[in-house]
Amino acid sequence: GGITENRGIGRVVQKGERIVGVDLDGCRDPQTGAISQWAEDLVESLNSYCEITPSQTGIRIWVIGDLPAGDKVFNLDPSVGFYGSKVKIEIFTDARYFTVTGQSIYDAPLAERDLTEPFELINAIRRKHPVPKKAKSTATTSAATTSTEATVQIEKLGQFETSKYEIFTRGEIVSNSPFVIQ
């Protein structure tokens, strides 16, 4: 294995401990420390120990309690967070390894809570900020898109065997206007 950049001490959560970890990914701006409103609401609702995640872009809340049945991962609309597609709420129980950064915020101690209401709030947050549906790629939509958006022209130069991955990892941008990668 290599050296990981994940600073902080780790801990495995055991099933009998009833410790629940709630990760709020992409809810924090690492530059300003600003936190999304939905995340603030959840921190308030759980009112237990929480800290900034090692990435600095999320918050992890630790709480003692019994989790109601239901989803454990709640993907949210990326526009309600600070980091693109990684805006989600994830709940962990059972033997799961956690990194503890010690960068606590809000100074609340680890507390035992009834998780029914916070769990309802998480579901409500997802209902309020659902992940946008991807447009289906049928012939009609692509034709409609072409007329409104700038088109990309691809010139075929003889036989050519490569993958998009190769182009993006090994390609060199030779012109920005028109955009050309060689």
N, C-alpha and C positions, 0 to 999 in steps of 0.2 A: 504493500500500500504506500501511497504518497503522503506527504504532510498536508493536512487540511488546514484551511484558513479559519475554520470555525472556532473562534475563541470562546471560552466559557466552559463551565463544568457540565458534564452530562449526567443524566440520571435515568434509570429505567423505571417506568411506572408499573407497579405490580397490580394485578386485578383486585386483590383484597383491599387495597388502599382507598378505592373509590375516588382517586384523583382524576379529574377530567382536565384536559388541556384544550383550550379553545384558541386556535390560531386565526388571527385576522390579517390575512396577507394583502399587501399592497395598499394598506390604509394610512400609511404614514409617509410624509415627505421627509427624507433624511436630511435635507438642507435646512428646512425651517422647523421641523418637529411638529408641523401641523398634522392633525389627525382628522380623517373623514368623520362626518356627523354620525353616520350609521355605526361606526366603530365606537365613538364616544357613548352612544346610547347603550351599546352592548356592555361596555366597560362598567357603566353606571348600573345596569341591570344585574350584572354578575357580582359587582362590588367585592372582588377578591384580589389576591395578589396578581399583578400583571407587570410585564416587562417588555422592553423593546427586543425584537428578535435579532439574531446575529446579522441579518441582512440590513438592519436599520429601517426597513420599509414596512415592517409589520409589528403587531403586538401579539403577545401570547398571554392569555389569562389562565391562571391555575385556580381550580375550585374543587371542593370536595362535595360529592353528591352523586345521585343516581340519574343517569341520563335517560330521558324518555325514548321510546322506540322511534325510529325514523332515520332520515339521511344523516350522514356524517360529513359530507362535503357539499358546500353550497357555493356554486360559482356565481359571481355577480357581474354586472355590466362593468367592463373595464373603465368606463368614464366616471364611476363613483370612487375611484381610487387614484393612486399616484403612479402605479407601475404596470401599464399596459394590460396584458391578458392575465396577469397573475393576481387578479383581485378575487379573493374567495375567503370563505369562512370554513375552517376545517376543525372537526372535533375528534379528539383522541381519547381513548380509554385503553384498558388492557396493557400488556407489557410493550410499551412503545418507548423508544429512546428519545429523550428531550435534551436539548442544550439549554442550559440556564446561563444567561448572560450576566445576571446580577444588575442589569441596568433597569432597575424598577422605576415605575412611574405611578403616580397617584397614591403611593404609600399605604395601600390597603394590605392587611395581613391575609394569609391564606385562610379562607373561611369556608364553612359548610353552608350550602345553599340548596333550596328547593329549585331544581333546574327546569321546572315546567314552564314558568313565564319566560325566562331567558330563551328557552328552546322555541317557544312561540314567536318571540321577537326575531330570532334568526330566520325562521320561516317567513315572517312578515317582511324582513329586509330583502330576502330573495324575491318575494312577490313584487315588491316595490321597485327593485333594480334587477330585472331578469337579464340574462345574457342575450344580446340582440340575436335574432334568428339570421342565419346566413342565407343569402339569396340563392335560390336553386339555379343551377347552371343549365337552363334549357335554351334552345335555339332562340326563342323569342326574347328572353331577357338579355342574352348576350348581344343580340342585334340592337335592342333598345339602348344598351349601355354604350355600344360603339358610337352611336350618333351623338350622345351627350358628352361622353368623356373623350379625351385625347386618345387616338389610336396608336398602337405600337406597331411599327413596320419591321418585319423580320426578312432580311435578305438571305436567300439561300445561295451559298457559295460551294458548289460541288458536294461531294460526300463528306459527312461530318458525324463522327461518333463521339459523343460525350454526354454527360448528365448535367442537369441544372446544378447539382451539388458541386460538380467539378468547376463549372463556370463561376459560381459564387465563391468557392474557396480558392481557386487558382487563377481566376480571371483577373484581368487588369483593366481598369476603366481608362479607355483611351480618349473618350470624348464625352462631355456632359450634354452638349446640344448639337446634334442628336446624341442620346445616351447610347454609348457603344462599349461593350465589354469584349475583350479578346482573350 
